[in-house]
Amino acid sequence: MSQPIRRLQMILAVVAIGMIGVGMHLPVAHAADPGACADYADRAVAQARENIRRNCGYAGPRWGTDWNGHYNWCLGVADGWRISENAARDRLLNTCF
């Protein structure tokens, strides 16, 4: 992988992490469904492991392998954040070959 592409990936990861931090301070309209959060945590950990397996180099809370961390985060945010986080990890993994 070329250096400019790797650098762009890292910049995008940092920007995304910053967006998560801002989003964590938004008001929550309702509590998330525990079942949906369990599914979210399963998928988040699988995506994090794929990041490691492919040696993509993404880091930060989004890429952690702690199931409980992902689950508890999900319980505290609106559904839209859960959906956008899964999609963001998918997009980044799709740019890592």
N, C-alpha and C positions, 0 to 999 in steps of 0.2 A: 504494500500500500504506500502510495506516495506521501511525502511529508505534508504537502498542502492539504490533502484530503484528511489526514489524521488530525492536523491542527484544526480544521474546520469542524470535525466531529467533536473535538474537545471543547471548542468554543460553544457549539450548540448545546452540549451537555451542561456547561456552566450556566448558560442562559436559561435552560429549562429548569435547572435546580433553583435558580433565583425566582423563576415564576412560581414554582411550588411554594417557596417560602412566602411569597406575597399571598398566594391563594390560601395558605393555612390561616391567615388572619381574617378571611372573609367570614361573614356570619353564616351559620348553618341553618337551613330552613327546617330540617328534621333529621332525626337519627337514621343512620343507614341500616339497611337490613343485614343482620348478622350472617345470613346464608350467602348473600351477595358479597359480603366482605370476606368470607371464607374463600369463595371462588376467586375473588380479586387477589387475595394473598397467595393462593396456589399459583395463579398465573404470574404474579409479580416475581415470585421466587423462581419459577421456571424460566422466565425471561432473564433474570439475573444470572442464573446458572448458564444460560446460553451465551450471555455476554462473556462470562469467564471461559467457557469452552472454546469460543471463537477468538479469545484473546483480543476483544474489542477495546478494552481499556476504559470503559465507562465506569464512573465512580460516583459516590454520594448516596444519599438515602434512597433515591429511586432505584439504585442498583444493588441494594443490600439483599442478603439471603436470609434475613431474620423474618420468618413468617409472622411472628407476633407483632413485629414492628409495622409490617404492611397492614395486617389486620386491624390493629388499633388505630392507625392513621385513617383507614377507610371508615371506621366507625364514627370518626369525628368530622367527616366532610360530606358535602352533598354528592349525590350520584354522579353529577357531571364531572366532578374532579376524578372520581374513580375511573370513569370511562376514558377521560382524556389522558390519564396517566398510562393506562394500558396501551392506548393508541400511540402515545409518545415513545414508549419503549419499543413498540413494534416498528415505528418509523426509524428509530436509531439503529435497531438491529438489522433492518433491511439495508442500511448503508454500510454495514460492516461485513466485509467478505473475508 
